Amino acid sequence: MKIFHPAFLVFMIVLLIFGYGFLAVVYLMALVFHELGHAFVAKKFGYKLKSFYLMPYGACLSYEEHVFLENEEFLIAIAGPLMNLFLCLICIALWWIFPVMYALTLDFVSANFFLALLNFLPAFPLDGGRILLANLSNKMDRKKAIKISLIFNYVFCFIFIFVFIISCFNKINFSFLIMAIFLFLSVFDGKFQGKYQRIFSQDKSKILKKGIKLKTMAFSSKVPLYKISREISSTKYNVFFIVSESGKAKLMSENSLKSIIERNNANDSFSDIFPNFE
């Protein structure tokens, strides 16, 4: 799987050309910790990163598929920049205890602070854009929320271009121009969008030979499939009873649930997919 967006490689080359090789390494470390923050919280909610492309501001993630609950989308998005700010605080605390650490970690703190600050901007595919989308999705249709969110992309494109032009009269800074191009292309560059997906059952063939505890739950046929998938345990074999309003019940294994979600929208309920069940 490719993980480097061409724009990321351009950004790193620019740093190397202008003699910022050490800063490039430090910035890459900050990016890795940024993504670990996202991944940690996503895993807690039962998601895994299916694919991603590393960009100068983090991973480029898809906003087209509505696989998240809005509150989960908010927490997953904010986890990345909060991880960067947490690392800043740790390093600053070390400065007080071991002053010699100041010179060793100053670039690392700067990279983390810049990455966090940048990602709080409410524009896609930055984390701030996801946070904005999560809040808007609570108040309106998802597609309408996406359209409103993308307006901020164009606004910040013009802002970055304007700042770049100003920098040309003093000390030219190509990073502003690169960011403007990134934000503009992110509206159309769908092939470079990564995706989160629900963590379904792992291969349990080995542990089934030794025996495994059974987890059984019952849900109304009106409950969206993604809510049912949240209850899948990786350490137990999962069985679900889907109960219609008339009291009819259908047994569904975790593999059956996975198969149904892969073929349909995770926001649909069992009764939406199988109307005759009611």
N, C-alpha and C positions, 0 to 999 in steps of 0.2 A: 504494500500500500504506500503510495506517495504521501509524504507528510510535509514537504516544503513547497509552498506556493512560490512561483517565480518572483513575486514581489518581495518575498522574504529574502531570497538570494540577492536581489538587487540592493536591498537595504544593507545587508551584510557586506557586500562588495563596496558600497559607498563608504561605510565605516572604515574598511581596510585601506581604501585608496587615500583617505584623508588622515591615515595614521592612527586610527582608533581601534587597533587590533585587540588590545586588552579589554577595551570597553565592549567590543563585540562579543567576546567570550562571557563577560560578566552579564551582559544583557540577555544572552541566550540562557544563562542560569536562572535569571529572573523570570524568563518566559516559561521555563520548565516548572518552576515552583508555582507560577500563576495557573498553569494547566492542572497541576496536582491538586490545587485548591478546588477547581471545578470538579475534577474527577472524584475526589473524596466525598463531596456533598452529593454528587450525582449517584454514587454507589449507595449512599445511605438511603436514597429515595428509590433505589431499584433500577437505576439506569446504568448503561455503559456507553462509552464513546465508540461508535461504530466506525467512524472515519473522521479525519480532520486534516486541515492543511495549515501549517504553522505560518503565521503572519507576523509582522513586526509588533503587533499589539496583542498577540496571543493566537489562539486557534480560531479559524473561520468556521463557524457553526451554522447549520441551517436554521432558518426561522420560518420556513414554509410549512413544515409538518407540525401540526399541533399535537405533540405526543405528551406534553407536560400539563400538569395542573398549574394554574397561574402562580400560586404561592411557591410551588416547587421551582418553576422557571425563574422566579425572582431570586430565590436562595441560591440556586446553582450559578446564576449569572454573577451575583455579588460576591460569591466565594473566592473568585480569582483575584480581583483587586484587593479584597480584604486580606488574602494571604500575603500579597506584596506589602501591604501596610503593616501587617504583623511582623514580617521580616525586618522592616525598617525600624520598628520599635525595639526588636531584639538587639539589633546592631547598635542602636543609639544607647540602649542600656549598657551594652558592653563598653561603649566609649567612656562611660562614667567609672566603670570598674577597672577596665584596662585601657587607659588612654592611647596606648600604642596601636589599638585596634582601629582607631580613627582613620589613619592613613591606609590601612589594609582593606577597609570595608566601605570607604566613602563612595567609590564608584558603584558598588553593589547597592548601597542605600539609594543613590541617585537613580539608578536604573529601575529599582523597584517602585520608587515614588513616582517616577515619570510614567511607568506602565500602569500603575493604579489610577493616577490622575487622568491619563488618556482614556482608559476604559470606562471611566465614569461619564464620559461624554455621551449624551443620548442619541447616538447614531449607529446604525448597523454597519458592520457586524460587531461593533464594540459591545461590551457587557452592559453599558448604560443604555444602549438601544434595546437590549433584551429586557432590562428592568422596566423601561418605558412601555415596551410592548406588553409585558405581563400586567402592568397596571391598567393599560388601555383595554386589554382583553377582558378584564373584569367588568368593564362598563359598556362594551359594545361588541359587535361581531368581529371575529378574529381577522377576516380579510380587510375590513375597514380599518382596524387597528394597525395592521401592517402598512397600509397605504399612508396613514397619517405619520407613522414612525419614519417611513422612508423620506418624508419631506425634510426631516432633520438632516439626512445625509447630504442633500443639496445645499442646505444652509451652511453646514460645516465645511463642505467642499469650497464654497466661496470664501469662507473665513480663512481656511488654510492657504488658499491661493493669495488672498490679500496680505496675509502675514508673510508669505514667501516673497512677494513683490517688495514689501518693506525691507525685508532682510537683505535684498539685493543692493540696497543703498548703504549698507553697513557691513555686516559679515554674513555673506550668503549662506542660507541654511536650506539644503535640498530636502531635508526630512519633511518640511511643511508641504512642499510640492508633491512628494511621494505619498503623504497621507491623503492629500486632496484626490489624487488619482485612485488610491485604494478605495476610498469611500464612494467615489463615483462608480467604479467598476463593480463594487460589491452588490450594487442594485441589479446588475445583469449577469455577473460572473457566477451563475448557478452551479457549474461543474466543480467549483472549488469550495463548495459549502459542505462541511462535515455534518454528521448526524449523531444524535444520541438515540439509543433504542432501549427498550425495557430489557432487563436481565431476566431471561426465562430459565427454565431448568437446565442445569448442566448435565453432562453425560453421567447418569447414575447407574450405569450397567454394572460397574464393579461393586458399588456399595449395596446394590440390590441383591447380589449374591450372598452377602452377609446378613441381609435384613436391614430394613430402614423404617423409621417411624412414619406413620401416616398422618397427614394433616387434612382434615375434612372441614369444609365450610359450605354454607348455603347462601345464595344470593338471589335477589329478585331478578327476573329476566329484563327489568328496566334499567339495571345498573350498567354503566358503560364498561366495556371490556378492560380498559386500562386500570380501572379501580380494582377489578378482580385480580388482574395480573400483579398488582402490588402485594398481594397476599401470598405469592409464591415463595416458598421457603427453599433455600439451596441445600438444606440438610435433611429435608423430609420429602416424602413423595406426596404430591398434592392432588386432591380430588375435590371437585366442586359440584354441588347440586344447584342447578338453575331452576328456580321455581316461578311458574307463571302466575298471573293474577287469579286464574281459575284453580290454582293448586296443583297443576300438572308439574312434575319434576323430571329433570333430565340430568343424568350423570355425565360429567365432563372431566377428563383427565387434564393434567398440565400440558401434555403434548397436544391434545385436541385444542386447548385454549390458544396455544402458540400458533397452531396451524390456522385457526380462524382469524386471529389478529393479523397474521402475515398476509391474508387474502382480503382483509377488509380494513375499515377505518377503526382505530382503537377507541375512538370516541363513540362509536355505535354500541348499542346494547344488543343482547342476544335476541330480543324481540324485534329489533330493527332489521337484523340480518335474516332471522327466521320468523316472519310474521305469522305463519301457520301454526307456530308453537303455541300461540295464545289461544 
